Amino acid sequence: MSLLCRHNAALSALNTWSKVLRCALSATNEQCTAGTNFVKTTERQSSCFACRPSLASNCSPLTTKSHTRFEPCSTRVLNRSPCREMASSSDSGSSAQQNRLALEKSPYLLQHASNPVHWYPWGDEAMQKAKADDKPIFLSVGYSTCHWCHVMERESFENTEIGDVLNKYFISIKVDREERPDVDRVYMTYVQASTGSGGWPMSVFLTPDLKPIFGGTYFPPDDRYYSRPGFKSLLMLIAQKWKTNRSEIEEQGTAILDALMRGTHVTDHGDTEMPTTEVLSKLYEMFEGTYDEEYGGFGKAPKFPQPVNFNVLFRFYNMKKDTEEGKTALNMCLNTLRMMAKGGIHDHIAQGFHRYSTDQVWHVPHFEKMLYDQGQLAVTYLDAYQITKEKIFAEMARDIFEYVNRDLSHPEGGFYSAEDADSLPTPQSKEKKEGAFCVWTWEELHSLLADKVPGQDSLTLADVFCHHCGCRKEGNVDPMQDPHEELKHQNVLMVKGSVEETAAKFDLEEEVVNDTLQKCRQILFEKRQQRPKPHLDNKMVSSWNGLMISGMARGGQVLGDPELTKRAVKAAEFLQTHLYDADTNTLLRSCYTAEDGGVAQISKPIGGFVDDYAFVVRGLLDLYEASLDPRWLEWCQKLQAKQDELFWDEEGGGYFSTADGDSSIVLRMKEDQDGAEPSPNSVSCMNLLRLSSFLDHPERSSRAERILHVFAKRLTTIPVAVPELVCALTFHLQTPKQIIIVGPQDADDTKAMLRAVHDCFIPNKILIWADGSKQGFLYEKLDLLKSLNMVEEKATAYVCENYRCAAPTTSLQQFQQQLDGIGG
C-alpha cells in the first residue's frame, strides 16, 4: 500500500502479532526465523511502492519497467493453485435453524442465514454483545457472487464443529462488502498491510472495540493443505491467546490502528506544485512497458479489463494524435478491445463481459459478471467507436446494453449488481461448478447444431460454428487453467480468426457465415435458458447504478439511440424514488428486490458513501448531455453540495470515503487508487471541473485543483495507479470548452448540430443546450446564456472557452470544422 509505505517504521507494528500467530501455526520454522516481520520489510516495500491495490478488488502483481502494479480481481490470486486444490473437498454440515441474517435483505447475508454459525450483521447489537461477553470478534466479509466465499462457506461455515467453536469463543459478524464498503475498506487495508495480499472472503479477528489483531482471506477448514493453517486451528489458537495474552493483544490492536491512521493519512500540505502534462507521458511509458503486443492488455495472466486505463490512453491519443506515441496508445487500446471482444471473457451467446481472464489470451474467464464492469466497458467501447467509427466497437457497446437490459434490470428501472460464476450443470446436479451455465461439450454442440448450412449438402451449422469459435472434441480449456477439472471436455467459446477466414475455409460467402453464426448463437441462447441459471445478486447499489447510467446515457449520445437515453432516465428516476431522501438531500447505499418483485429496504437503511455520490453525479452529468433535461443538472448540483458537506476534508483537502460520526468505523480514509472501479476522488475531481464549466462555479474548479494537489505525489511518481485522476488533470490543463447550441430541441437543424457534437471524441468539452426562452434552471445559473441568441431563427452554435465565445455559426459544415479544431 503506497500510503502505508510512507511510514515504514509504523508498519512494523502491523506485523508483529501476525508473525506470532503465523509462527505458532506454521508447520516449519522458516517463517519464524525470517526476521522481525512475517512479511519482510523489503518484500513489502517492493509491493507497496508500486501502488495500493484497489480496496474494491484483490491483487495480482503486474511488473513494469520501474515498479510493480496491482490489478483488481474478485478472488484470491496469490497462492492460487493451493487454494484451488483446497476447494475441491467439502466437509460441511447444514442447519435448518436460521440465524439473525435471515432478517436481512442482502443476498450475500441471506446465503448464510442457515449456517450453524450464530452470525450477526454489522451493527450495534453485535458490538454490544462482544463487549458484554468479553469475546473477540470474527469478521467475515464477502459478496454473493464470490466463488471463494462459497468455498469457505461449504468447508467451514456449514461445518457444525467449526460453527460450535465460533459460537463458543467469538462473536461472528458477516458483512456484504457491496453494502458496507466502509467496513471492507478499513480491514482490507489492514489485511493487505500485514500479509502483502488481499481478497475475498476476507477473514479478520478484532477486539471488542473493533481493533484488528489478525487477518487473512480464505482459510481451508483444517491443516491438511500445503502446511497452511486450517481455520479450526486458527480459531483455537486465537481463542487461547485471547485468554492468556489479553493485554498484549489489546495493546497490539491499538498499535496497529495507530499505524494505519498514520499510514493512510494524506493531505494537501500547501507546498506542492500542480502536476503537468509530464504525468501523462510518464503514465504512457508505464503502460507501454507492460503492453502485450500479441494478445493485448497489460502484463500476463490474469488479465483484467481495467476501463480506467483505456480512458486515459484515449485522452493521451487525443492530445498527441500526430505523434508515434499517440498512435501507439490508440493501437494498444483498440487491439486490446478487439481481443477482449473475440475472447472467452466476452459472453458470445448471452452478451456482456465476465470479470476477468485467468489466462494471457483472454480465453478462460472467471465467469462472474459485475454491473460496474458493464457500465464502464460500455463507455470504453463507445469512445473507441467515436474515434475510429469501426462497427465492432458499436456492436460491443450494444451487446453490453442488451445483456444489462435483459438480465440485470429491475422492472422499475434499477440495475442489479451481479451474476454468479457458479451454477448447477443440470437440474439434477448436486454441486455447482464455475462456468457451467456458459460452456459446451463437442457432442452437445453437434447435437444442437446438426442442421445443414443452407445450400450445403454436407456442411452442418456445428462445423462452421465450432471452427469459428475454436471448439474441440476433447474440449478447448488448458488443464493448467482448470485444476479442479470443472471444465474438462468443455469448450469456452472464443473467436481466434475472422468471418472472412471462416468463409474462406468453407468456401462460403461472408453473408452466409454471418447468418449461420447468428442462427447458431440463437439456438445456443435458447438452450442456455433451459439450464439452471447462476445466482443473481438483485441488490441495487447507488454507485454502480450511477456507472451504468453513464454507460446508457453515453450510448444514447454516441449511437444516436433515444431508447438508451430513455433507459438512463428510467434508472435515474429509480434512484430518485428508491435511493434518495429529498428531505435531507442524501443518497442511500442500496435497496433490494422484494419477494413479490417490487423494491424493498432494510429497517435501518445504509447511507450513501462518497462513491455513491461521485458515481451518481457523473451519471447525471452524462445524462444531461444525452437528454438535455436541466433537472439532472439541478440534481447534480444538490448532490455535489451534499457530498462536499459529508465527505470533504476542509483541513487536508480531498474526500473521505465515509461521513464523520459512525463510531463503528475506526478509520476514515481517502481513496487514491483507480482499479476495478475508479477512485471517488478521481471521479469527483472530474465532476467538479465539469460542474464548474457547466454552471460557471470557479469555487468548484478550485476544489478540484486542491484534489490534484493532495494527490500530486501520487500523480507524479506513480500515475499508473490513478489513471482516472490523470484524465481529470488533462481536462483541467487543456482548459475545458463549452459548446452551446441554441435552438428548439426538436428542430432538424438543432438535432443535426447535436449529432455533430456526439459524433466527435472531444473529452475536454461540455455540452449545453438552450431553447432561447431566457427561462429555466440554466438561464438562472448562467448569465451568459441570456446573451446568446438564435441567428436568423436558425439553430446556432457557440464554441466557448471560459465562457468567452467565438463568433456564432448556423452552418453545420463550419461548426464541424470548429469541433475538429478543439478535438485535440
N, C-alpha and C positions, 0 to 999 in steps of 0.2 A: 504494500500500500504506500503510495507516494507520500501522502501526508504524514503517515506514521514514520516513514523513513527519515524525515527531518528531525526526528527525536529518537535516535538510536539508543541513547542512554536510558530513556524511559521505556523503550521497547523490551529491555531485558527483563523488566518486571512481568511482562506478559507471559513469559515462557517458563519461569521458574517452577510454578506449580504444575504446569502442563508436563514439564520434564519429570517431576517427581512421580506423577501418576503414570505417565507412559513407561517410565523405567520400571515401576512396580509391575506393570502389565506385560512388559516385554519378555519374550522368551530367550533373548540373548542379552549380553552386556554391552553390545556395541553402541546402542543408543545412549546408555548411561555414562559412557566414557567419552562421548563426542565433544564435551565441553560444557560450559555453564548452561547453555540453552539447548533445548531439544532440537530446534531448528537453528543451525549455526548462523551467527550474525552475518557472515559473508554471503552465505547462501540466501538469506532473507533479503539482504540488500540488493542482490542481483535481480531478485524478483520485484522488490519494492520500487527500485529506481526506474523500473520500466513504466509502470502506471498501475494505479489501483484497479483491480477488477471491478466491473460494474456490480453493485450490490443487488442488482436485479438479475444476476447471472453468475454462472460458475466460471472457472478459469481454465484455459489451456494455453500453454506457452507458445508464442509465435515469435521467433527470433528475427530481429532486423539487424542492420549493419552496426547499430550503436546501442541497441537496448533490446529488452525482451518485452513484448506486448502480451496482453491477456485478452482473449476473446470470450464472449458470453456463451454459455451452454446451460441447458436445463437439466443436466445430470452430472454426476461426478465424472471428471475426466482424468485427474491424477489417479494412479493405481487402477486404471480402467480394467485390465484383464483380471486381476484378483477379484475385484468387485463383481464382475460378470459371472465368474465361476461361483462365487458365494451365492448369487441369486438363484442358482439352479436348484437348490434344495429348499424345502419348505417344511418347517416343523412348527406349525401353528395350530392354535385352537380357536374356538369361537365362543361367543357368549350371547345368549338370547336376551339377556338383560341389558338395557341401554343405559348409557351414562349421560352426563349433562350435555354432551354435544348434540343429543337428539333434539334439543330445543333451539338449535342454531339454524341458520339458513344457508350458510356457506356449503357448497357441495363437498369441499375437502373435509370440513369438520364432520359433516354427516356421514362421510365414508368411514369414520372412526367411531361412530356412535354406538356400535355393538361390540367394540373391543372390551376385553376384560379389564383393561386399564381404566382407572377412575379419572378420566380426563376432565379437566376444566377448560373452558375458553379463557382467553386473556381477559382479566378484569379484576375488580376489587375482591370478589369472593375468593378467588384463588390466592391472591396476595395475603389477604387476611387469614386464610386457612394455614398458609405456610408459616406465618408468624405465630399464630395460636398454637400450632402443633410443633413448632420449632424444628421444621424439616427443610432440607434443601429443595429447590425446585428443579425438576427436569423439564426443559423446554424443547419441544419438537416442532419444527417449522417446515412446512412444505406447501404443496398445492395439488389440486385434484388430478391433474394430468401428468404428474411427475412419476416416471417409471420407477425410480429407485425408492420413492416414497411408498409405492405399492409393495415393493420387495421387502422393505423393512417392516411394513405393517404385517405382511404374511408371516415373516420369520419371527418377529419379536412381539409386536403389539397384539397379535391374535393368540400368542402363546400364553396360556394361563399361568404357567410357572413364572415367566418373566413379569406378567401382569401383577402377580402376587408380590413380587419383590418391589416393583414400582409403587404399588399401593401401600406397602408397609413402611417404606423408608423415604418416600418422596411425595411431593405434590406435583402431579404431572399436568402440564399445560400444553395444549395443542393450538397452533396458530396457522392460519391460512395467510401465507406471505402476500397474496394478492389483495387481501382485505387489510392487512396490517403491515405495509411495507416499512413503517417506522420501527416496529419491533424487529423485523427481519434485518433491517439495515444496521442497527446497533450491534446485534450479536453476530452478524456475519462479519462485521469489521473485526470483532474480537477473534472469531474463528480463523479468519484469513491472516491476521497478525500473528497468532500464536501457532498456527500449523503450516502456513505457507500456501494453503489452498482453501477452497470453499465449495459450496454447492448444496443441493437438497437431496434428501432430507437433511436439515441442519439439526444437530443434537447438542444442546448446551445445558450445563448444570450451573445453577445460580444460587446465591444465598437468598434467604427470605426477603432481603431488601434489594434483590434483583441485580446484584453484582456478579459478573461471570467468574467462574472458577475453573472450568474445564469445558472444552468443546471439540466437536468434530462434525462429520457429516454422516454417512452411512456406517453403521457397525453391524457385522454379522452377529447372529444370535449367540454363538459360542466360540470357543477358541480353536476350532478345527482348521481355520483357513490361513495358511501362509504366515503363521506366527503372529497374526493380527489379534488384538484383544477382542474377545467376544463381549456382546452387550451385557449379558448377565454378570460376567466377571467384573466389568467396569462398574456396574451398579453396586455390587457388593463392596468393591474397594472404596468407592466414594462414600458409601454409607458408613463404612468403618472409619475412614479418615474424618468424616464429619463428627463422629462420636469421640474420636481420640485426639484430633488435632483441630478442634473447632476454632480456637482463637487464631491459629496460624492461617487457616483457610479464610477467615473473615478479613484478616489483615492483608492477605494476598489479593482478595477480591477488591478491597479498597485501592491497593496499589495498581491493580490492573485498570480499574476505572479511571484513576488519575492519569495513568499513562495514555489511555485512549483519549481523554479530554485534551491533553496537551498535544497529542499526535494528530488529532483531527481538526485542530483549530486553524482556520485560515482567515486572513483578514487583509484589508487594504491599509498598508502602512503609510500611505500618502507620499511615498518617495519612489514609486515605480513609474516608469515611462510607459506610455501607450505602445503596445506592440505594433509592429509594422508589417508590411506585406512579406517581409523576410520569413515570417512564421509560415506562410503558405508554401514558400519554396522549400523550407525545411521539412514540412509535412509531406510534400510531394516526394522528396528524396527518400523519406522513410517508407512510404508506400511502394515506390519504385523498387526499393531494395528487397522487398518481400514478395513482389508480384510473381505469380505462377504464369509464365508466358504460355504454357501448353494448355492448361485447363482453366485458367482464370482464377480469380480470388487471390487472397494474400496468405502466404505460408502454405503449409502442407495440410495434414489431417489432424483433427477435424476442421471442417470449413464452415464458416458462418456467413450469412448474407451481409450483415452489418450495413444497413442502408445509410447510416451517417457517413460512412466512408465515400459512398457514391456521391452524396450531397456535396461534399467539399471538393471532390475531384472534378465534378461538373463545373463548379464555380471557378476552380483553377483553370480549367479549359476555357471558360468564358472570358477570363481575363487575359489569357495567353493563346488565343486561337491560332495565331500565325507562327507560333514557335514550335520546335520539336517537342519540348516538354509538354506544352498544351495538348498537342495531338496525341502524345503517348498517354497522358492522363485520360483523355477521352477513350482511347482504344482499350485501356485497362478496364474501364467501366463497361464498355459495350461488349467486349469479349466475355467478361465475367457474367454479365446478364444473359447473354446468349447461351453460355454453357449451363447456367442455372436453369434456364427455360427448357433445355434439352434433357437435363439430368433427372435423376430419381428424386431429388429434393422437390421437384415440381410434380404435383399430382396430375398426371396426364389424363386421368379418367374423370375425377370429380373436382378438378381445379384447385387453385390455391397452392401455397408453399408450406412444406414441412419446416420444422425448427432449424435443423442444420444437417450437414452431410458428415457421416462418420469417416469418409474416405476423401482422397485428394481429388477425385474426378467427379464429384457431385452425384455419385450413383446411389449408395445406400444411405438413406436418411435416418435420423431419429424422427419417427413418423408423427410425433405430436404437431398440431397446428395451433399457432397462437394468433390472436387478433392483432396484437401490436406489430407482428411481422407483416400481416396482410396490409394493414394501413400504410406502413412505411414503404413497403416494396411497391405498392401501387403508385405512390408518388415517384419513386425512383424510375420505374418503367415509363411513367408519363414524361418525366424530364428527358429520358433517353429518346422518346418519340418526338418531343418538341425539337430537340437538337438535330435529329437525323431524319425524321419523317419515315423511318423504316417501320413497315407494317407489323413486324414481330413484336415490337415493344408496345404498341397499342393493343395488340391481341393479348399480351400477357396482363396488361392492366385490366382489360375486360374480363379475362379469365379469373382474376382475383375478385373482382366485383361480383361475378356470377356465383362464385363459391360463398362469399360472405352473405350475399342476399338470400341464398338458398339455405345455408347451413348454420350461419352464425347470427341470425336476425330474429329478434323477438317481434311478435305481431304488432306491438305498439311502437316499434321503431328503434329500440335499443339494440346494441350489438353484444352478443355473448362473448365469453372470454377465450375459450379454447376447446379443442377436441383432443382426446387422449391418443397416445401412441398404441396402447394395448387394446385388444378385443378378443372375443372368442372366435376361433376359426370357423366353427359351425354351431348351430343352436344346441347340439348335443354335447359340445365340448365342456370340460370341467375347468380348464385352465386357460386364461388369456395368454395371448402371445403378441409381442410387438410386431406391428405391421400386418397382422392377419387380415385386416379389412382391405388392404391395398395390393396384395401380391397374388401371383398366379402360377399354377403349375403348367407345364407344357401340355399335358393331357387336357387340362381344363380349357386352355385357350383353343386347342384344336377341336374340342367338342363344341364350344360355344360359337366358334368362327368357322364352322365347317362348310358354309355356303361357298359357291364358286364366285369368283370375281366376274361381274357382268362381261359377257363376250369372251370368256376364257373357259376352255373345256377342262383343264386340269389344275388350274391355279385357284387355291382357296383364299378366303379372307385371312385365315390364320397364316398362310405362307407369307403374305405381304406384311401383315402386322408384326409377326414375330421377327422377321428380318429387320424391319424398320425400327423396332423397339428393343433390339438386342436380346431377344429371349432365346433360351437354350433348353434342350430336352432335360439336361441334368440340373437346370437352374442356373442363374447368372450371378449369384451372390458369392463373392470371395469368402471362403471359410474363415479367413482371418477377420472378416467383418461380422462373423456370426458364431462366436464361441459357444453360445447356447444351442446352436443348431435350430433356432426358431425359424430360420429362413432356408433351411435345407430343401433342395429341389424346387425352390420358389424362384420366381422371376420378378425383379423390381424393374418396372418399365423405364427405359432410358433411350433417347434418340441419339445415336452416335453419328449417323450420316445426315442425309437431307432427303427431301421429297424428290429432288432431281436425281440423286444417286439411286434411290429405291425404284424410281421409274425406269432408269437405265438398266438396272439389274433384271427387271421382269419384262422389259420392252413394252412398257405401258406409257400412256400419256400422263402428264403430271396431274391433270384434272381428274383422271380415273384414280390415281393413287390418293389424291386428297379426299375424294368421295369415299373410297374404300376405307381409309383410316378413320374418317368421321363415322362411318357406319359401324366400324369395329368399336370405337370408343363408346358409342351409344349402347351397343349390345352389352359391353362390359360394365357400363354405368348401371344399366338396369339389373344386371346380375349382382352388382355390389349392393344395391339397395335391398336385396334379399338376404344379405349376410347380417349377422349381429353387428350392430354399429358400435364404434368406440364410445366411451363415456363422453358426454357433452357437459362442460362446465358452463351452465347457463346463468352464472352470475354476471352482472353488468357493472363494469368499473368505469368511473368517470374519465380517468386519464386515457385509457385505451379507446374508449368511445371518441374522445377528442382526436386521437390519431386517425381513427377510421373516418371521422367526419372530414378531416383534411384530405384523406385519400379520395373520398366520394366527391367532395367539392372540386378538387383539382381535376378529377375525371370529367366532371361536368364542364369545366372550362376547356381543357385541352382536347377532349374528344367531341366537344360540342353536343353533349348528350344531356338534355334537360332532365331526363329521368334520374340521372345520377345526382344532379343538383337537388331534385326533389327528395331523394333518399337521404341526402345530407341534412336537408331541412327537417325531415321527419325525425332523424336522430337527435338533432339539436333541440327540437321541441320535446322529445322524450326526456332529455336531460333537464330541461326547464320544469317539466311536470314531476319527475320522479327523483331527481338527484340535485335539486336546488331548492333552497328556502328563501323565498323572495323577501320575507320579513327581516331576515338577518343578512341577506345577500351572501349566503355561504353555500358552497357545494358540499354534497355528501360523497363519500368514497364509493359506495356500491349499493346496489339493490339486487333483487333476486327474483327468479321466476317462481311464481306461486304454484301450488299443486294443481290449481284449475287453469293454469296457463297465463294468468294475469301477472301482476307485479307485486312483490311482497317486500317488506322491510323488517329488520330486526327491531327488538324492543328499544335498544339504545343505538340508534344509527351512528355510524362512524363518520366523523367529519372529514372533509376532503383534505388531502395533503398537498404539498406545493406542486407535485407533478400533475395532480388533478387540475389545478388552476392553470398551470402553464400549458398543458396539452389541450385543454378545452379552449383557452384563449386563442391558441394558434389555429385550432379547428374553426373557430368562429371568424377569425380574420380571413382565412381561406374561403369560408362560406360566404362572407360578404362579397368578395371579389367574384364569386361564382353567381350569386343570386342578386347582388346589388341592392339587397334589402338592408337599410341602415339600422334596423332593430338589432342585427347581430353585432354591428359596431358599438351600438349603445350598450349592449350586454357585456361586450368585451371590456369596455371602459370600467363598468361597475366591478367586474370580476378582477380586473387588474388592480383596482384600488383596494379590494379586499385582500388580494394576495399580498400586496405591499403591507397592509396593516397586520396581517397574521404572521408573515414569514420573513420580512425584510430585517436585516441586521443593521440598525441605524448606526451603530458604533463601528463595526468592521466591514460593512458592505456585503452584498451577496444575499442569497436566500437560504434560510434554514429549510430542511426537509419537513420539519414538523413545527406546529404552532407551540407557543410557550404555554405552560400551565398544566401539562399532563405529567403528574408525578411518577407514573409508571414508565416513562421514557427517560432513562438515566443519562442520555447523551443526545444533545441537539447537534446535528451535523449539516454540512453543506456538500451537496453532491458536486464532484468535479471530474466525472468520468462519463463519456458517451459510449455506451455499449449496445446491448440488445435494444435498450430504449435510450434515447438521448437524455442527458442530464437536464433537470429542471432549470438550472442556472443558465445552461446554454440556450435552451428554448426561450426562456424568459428574456434573455438579452436580445434575441431577435424580435420577440414580441414587443418589447419596449421601443425598439428602434422603429418598427413598423407602425405602432400606435402613435409614436411621436410624429411620424411622417404623415399618417392619416389625419390626425387632429391638431397638428402644429403645437405639440406639447414639448417644448425644449427640456422640461424637467424630467420627462421620461427618457429622453436621449441621454441626459446626464447620469441617470441611474444606470442605464446600460453601459455607459463608459466606466462607471465605477465597478461593475461586474468584470469588465475586461481588465481593470487594474487589479482587482482581487486575485484573479487567476492569471496574471501576467507571467509569472514564473512558469506556470504550467504551459501556457501558450508558447513561450519562447524556448523552453527546454524539451518538452515532450508534447508537441502539438497533436501527434497521432492519438493521444489519449482523449482529446477534446475536439474532434473534427467538426461537431455541430457548433461549438463556440467559435471555431475558426470561420465558419460560414457567417456568423454574426459579425465577426471582426471585418470580414471583407465587405459586407453590406455597409458597415459604418465607414470604412475607409474609401469606398467608391462614391460616397455621397448618394443616398437614395434619390430616385427620380419619381416625381408624382405625375402620373398620366391621368388626365381628367377628360372625360367625354361628356359633353353637354348636348342633350337631345332627348326626345321621347324614347323610352326604353324599347318600345315595340316597333319603332320606325326601322325600316330596312337599312337606312344609312347608318343609324346608331348601331344596329346589330353588326353591320359589316366592320365598323371600326373596333367594336369589342372583339369580334372574331380575329381581327388582325393582331390585337394585343395577345390573345390567348394562343395564337399560333407561334409566338416567339418565345424563346427561352431568355427571359430578362430577369435574372434573380435579384437585381438591385433596384426594383421598382415597386410601387404600389399603384393600384388602380382605383379611381374614384369615378362614380357616375353621378351626374346632376341633371335633374329634369328641367332646369331653368325656372322653376316656380318661386325660388328665393325663400322657400319654407321647408321646415323639417329639421331633423337632428343635425345633419351635416352643415346645413346653412347656418344653424345656430353656433356651431363649433368653429367653422372656417369662414372668416370674413372674406377671404379671397374669393370664395365661390360666388359671392354676390356680385362680383365684378366681371365674372366670366359668363358670356352670353353665346347663344347660337348666332352664327353669321349667316345672313341671308336665309334664315329659317331652315338651315341645314344642320345636321349633326356636326358638331365642331370639336376638334381635338386640341388639347393644350398639353404640351410636354414641359414640365416644370422641374426646377431644382431649388430646394429651399424656398419653395413657393414663389420663385421668380420664373415666370413662364416665357417661353419662346412665342413667336407670333403664332396665332391660331391658324388651323387649316381645316378646310372642309373637303380637301382632296384625299381620297383613300390612298392613292399612289404616293403622294407627298408624305402622308402620315406613316406609311410603311417604311419609307426611306428614313424618317426620323427614328422609328423604332430600331431599324438596323444600326443606326448611329449610336444608340445607347445600349445596345445588346452586349457590349463588351466593356 
